[in-house]
Amino acid sequence: IGSGPSGLSCAYNLALAGYKVTVFEKENYLGGMLRYGLPRFRMNHEVLDDEINLLKDLGIEFVTGKSLGKDFTVDTLKSDGYSAVYIGIGAQEGQSLNIPGEDTKGVYPAISFLKSVYDDKAPMIGKKVVVIGGGFTAVDSARTARRLGAEEVYIAYRRTKDEMPASSQEIAEAEEEG
């Protein structure tokens, strides 16, 4: 269950070992966070599609648009004849800061923001944007906001720039983009 890096790796290794494998994915497109969490400027999604096609060539079946707990359960999969279930659903939800105003219109969790951009449903972000955080997702969100037309984009991080979890290369590329 889940077609992100973990689910795809598990499916690949099981298929190589001779098992018949079905991967269930709640989204309409396969790849999990590789697709929805990494913007196209950071990862070539055509390469991801090529890799997924290799898995299909191994006989792995993919079922999209089906969600654990909504469309099926572990018990229904077992009753449908699946002898084992691997759950690789990842961490698709952003962290709450528990601060006043975080549920205000115009405030978006970074993961949801990046996913909406991938789905061509990008929110109206305005001309001035601040991204709270210093990791890869925060930097990706800032760079994406710039690409969506924000004229001023700031990253607010609680420590120094040198202590940001994002790599120095990612930070430098973001700075080059303004």
C-alpha positions in Angstrom: 0.0 0.0 0.0 1.6 3.2 -1.2 3.7 3.9 -4.3 6.3 6.1 -2.8 10.0 5.1 -2.6 9.4 2.5 0.2 6.4 0.9 -1.6 8.1 0.8 -5.0 11.3 -0.7 -3.5 9.3 -3.3 -1.6 7.3 -4.2 -4.8 10.5 -4.4 -6.9 12.2 -6.7 -4.4 9.2 -8.9 -4.0 8.7 -9.2 -7.8 12.4 -10.2 -8.2 11.9 -12.8 -5.6 9.1 -14.3 -7.6 6.0 -12.9 -5.9 2.9 -11.6 -7.6 2.6 -8.0 -6.4 -0.1 -5.4 -6.5 0.5 -1.8 -5.4 -2.4 0.3 -4.2 -2.0 4.1 -4.4 -4.6 6.6 -3.1 -3.6 9.3 -5.6 -4.2 9.2 -9.4 -0.5 9.2 -10.2 2.2 6.8 -8.9 5.4 7.8 -7.1 4.2 9.2 -3.8 6.4 12.0 -2.5 8.9 11.5 -5.4 6.1 12.9 -7.6 4.0 15.1 -5.3 6.7 16.4 -2.9 9.6 17.0 -5.3 8.9 19.7 -7.8 9.7 19.1 -11.4 12.7 21.4 -11.2 14.3 19.1 -8.6 13.3 15.7 -10.1 12.6 14.7 -13.7 9.2 13.0 -13.4 9.8 11.3 -16.8 12.6 9.4 -15.2 10.2 8.4 -12.4 7.7 7.2 -15.0 10.4 5.2 -16.8 11.3 3.5 -13.5 7.6 2.7 -12.8 7.2 1.3 -16.3 10.2 -1.1 -15.5 8.2 -2.3 -12.5 5.1 -2.8 -14.6 7.3 -4.8 -17.0 8.2 -7.1 -14.1 4.5 -7.9 -13.8 3.7 -5.6 -10.9 0.1 -4.4 -11.0 -0.8 -0.9 -9.9 -4.2 0.3 -8.7 -4.6 4.0 -8.3 -7.3 6.1 -6.7 -7.9 3.6 -3.9 -7.3 4.5 -0.3 -6.6 2.4 2.8 -9.5 2.8 5.2 -11.8 4.2 2.6 -11.8 1.8 -0.3 -10.3 -1.2 1.4 -8.8 -2.4 4.7 -6.0 -4.9 5.5 -8.7 -7.4 6.4 -10.5 -7.0 3.0 -7.2 -7.4 1.2 -6.5 -10.6 3.2 -10.0 -11.9 2.4 -9.3 -11.1 -1.3 -6.4 -13.5 -1.2 -3.4 -11.3 -0.5 -1.1 -13.3 1.8 0.9 -10.3 3.0 0.4 -6.6 3.2 3.2 -4.0 3.3 2.1 -0.5 4.4 4.4 2.2 3.0 2.1 5.2 3.1 4.7 7.7 4.3 4.3 11.0 6.0 2.1 13.0 3.7 0.9 15.6 6.2 2.7 18.7 7.2 3.5 19.6 10.7 1.4 22.0 12.6 3.2 24.9 14.3 0.4 25.4 16.8 0.5 29.1 16.4 -2.4 31.6 16.1 -3.4 32.2 12.5 -2.0 29.1 11.0 -5.5 28.1 9.8 -6.1 31.5 8.2 -6.9 31.8 4.5 -3.6 32.0 2.6 -1.6 29.8 5.0 -0.8 26.4 3.5 1.2 23.4 4.8 4.1 23.0 2.4 3.3 19.4 1.4 -0.2 20.3 0.5 1.0 23.4 -1.4 3.5 21.4 -3.5 0.9 18.7 -4.2 -1.6 21.3 -5.3 0.9 22.8 -7.7 1.6 19.3 -9.2 -2.1 18.8 -9.6 -2.4 22.1 -11.4 -4.5 23.5 -8.6 -2.0 26.0 -7.2 -3.5 28.5 -4.8 -3.4 32.2 -5.3 -0.3 33.2 -3.4 0.1 36.9 -4.0 3.2 38.9 -4.6 4.9 38.5 -1.2 5.4 35.0 0.4 7.1 33.8 3.6 7.9 30.1 4.1 8.5 28.9 7.6 11.1 26.2 7.9 14.6 25.4 6.7 14.4 22.0 5.2 14.2 20.7 1.7 10.4 21.0 1.6 10.6 24.6 2.7 13.2 25.5 0.1 11.2 23.7 -2.6 8.1 25.6 -1.5 9.9 29.0 -1.7 11.3 28.2 -5.1 7.9 27.0 -6.3 6.3 30.2 -5.0 8.8 32.2 -7.0 7.9 30.2 -10.1 4.2 30.9 -9.5 4.9 34.7 -9.7 5.7 35.8 -6.1 7.9 38.8 -6.4 9.3 38.6 -2.9 9.9 35.2 -1.2 11.4 34.8 2.2 12.4 31.8 4.2 12.0 32.2 8.0 14.0 29.7 10.0 14.5 29.6 13.8 18.2 29.1 13.6 21.0 30.4 11.4 21.2 29.7 7.6 24.2 27.4 8.3 22.0 25.3 10.5 19.2 24.8 8.0 18.6 21.1 7.2 18.4 21.9 3.4 21.8 21.4 1.7 24.0 24.4 1.0 23.5 23.8 -2.7 19.7 23.9 -2.4 20.0 27.1 -0.4 22.4 28.7 -2.9 20.1 27.8 -5.8 17.1 29.3 -4.0 19.1 32.5 -3.4 20.1 32.7 -7.0 16.4 32.6 -7.9 15.8 35.5 -5.6 
